[in-house]
Amino acid sequence: MAESLLGGEAQGLVIGYEGGVLRIHGDDEATRSIRSKADVMGGDACIRTTRIPVWLVVRHKQLGISDERILANYPGLAAADLIAAWDFYAANAERVELERRSHEEAA
C-alpha cells in the first residue's frame, strides 16, 4: 500500500508500513524516519515521532531560512532529520504541498 502511495523506493529510502505507521527508512533509521499516522497532525508526514510536519520545514526552506536556523528553531531536530525531510519532499512533493495547502486553508 505504501508503495502505491509513494512510489516504492526513492533516493535510497525504503518505504513501508509498520504497525499502521507509514515509515521512510534511510541510512540511520532512528533519525531518518518520516512517519504518517492518522491521529498525529491529521496524517501529515512528520519527522520521526515529533509533531513537526515535513511541509513546515520545507516551507521554511522555500522561504530562504537556512538549515542552521531551522535547527535552532526546532532543537529536537538533527541535521539528519532535515536530510530525511528534503529527501521525502523530493520524492513526494505533490503530497507535501497538498498537506501544506490544506493546513494553510484551514488556518
C-alpha positions in Angstrom: 0.0 0.0 0.0 2.8 2.5 0.8 4.5 1.7 -2.4 1.4 2.7 -4.4 1.1 5.9 -2.3 4.7 6.9 -2.6 6.2 5.0 -5.5 8.3 2.3 -3.7 11.9 3.2 -3.2 13.1 6.7 -3.8 16.6 8.1 -3.5 17.8 5.2 -1.3 14.8 5.3 1.0 12.8 2.2 1.9 9.1 2.9 2.2 6.8 0.7 4.2 4.1 0.3 6.9 4.9 -0.9 10.4 2.2 -1.1 12.9 -0.1 1.1 10.9 2.5 3.8 10.6 4.0 4.9 7.3 7.8 4.9 7.8 10.5 6.0 5.5 13.9 4.5 6.4 17.3 5.8 5.3 20.8 5.1 6.4 20.1 5.8 10.1 16.6 4.6 10.8 16.3 6.3 14.2 16.9 9.8 12.8 15.8 9.5 9.2 12.3 8.2 9.6 9.3 10.1 8.2 6.0 9.0 9.7 2.4 9.5 8.8 -0.2 8.4 11.3 -3.9 9.4 11.1 -4.1 10.5 14.7 -0.9 12.7 14.6 -1.2 16.0 12.8 -4.1 14.7 10.7 -2.0 12.2 9.0 0.6 14.7 7.6 4.1 13.2 7.1 6.1 14.2 10.3 9.7 13.9 11.3 10.3 10.8 13.5 8.0 10.8 16.5 7.6 14.6 16.6 4.6 16.6 15.6 6.8 18.6 13.2 5.4 18.1 9.7 7.6 17.8 6.7 5.7 20.6 4.9 6.6 23.0 7.7 10.4 22.6 7.4 10.1 22.5 3.7 8.2 25.8 3.7 10.9 27.4 5.9 13.5 26.2 3.4 11.4 27.6 0.5 11.3 31.0 2.3 15.1 31.0 2.4 15.6 30.0 6.0 18.9 28.2 6.4 19.2 24.6 7.8 21.1 26.0 10.7 18.3 28.4 11.6 15.7 25.7 11.2 17.6 23.5 13.6 18.0 26.4 16.1 14.2 27.0 15.9 13.5 23.2 16.4 16.1 22.0 18.9 14.6 18.5 18.9 15.7 18.0 15.3 19.0 17.0 14.0 20.7 17.6 10.6 19.8 14.1 9.6 16.1 14.9 10.1 16.3 17.7 7.7 18.1 15.5 5.1 15.2 13.0 5.5 12.7 15.8 5.1 14.4 17.1 1.9 14.6 13.5 0.5 11.0 12.8 1.3 9.9 16.1 -0.3 12.0 15.3 -3.4 10.2 12.0 -3.8 6.7 13.3 -2.7 6.5 17.0 -3.5 2.9 16.8 -4.6 1.8 15.1 -1.3 3.7 17.6 0.9 2.4 20.6 -1.0 -1.1 19.3 -0.7 -0.7 18.9 3.1 0.7 22.4 3.3 -2.1 24.0 1.3 -4.7 22.1 3.4 -3.2 23.4 6.6 -3.0 27.0 5.3 -6.6 26.9 4.0 -7.8 25.6 7.4 -6.0 28.4 9.3 
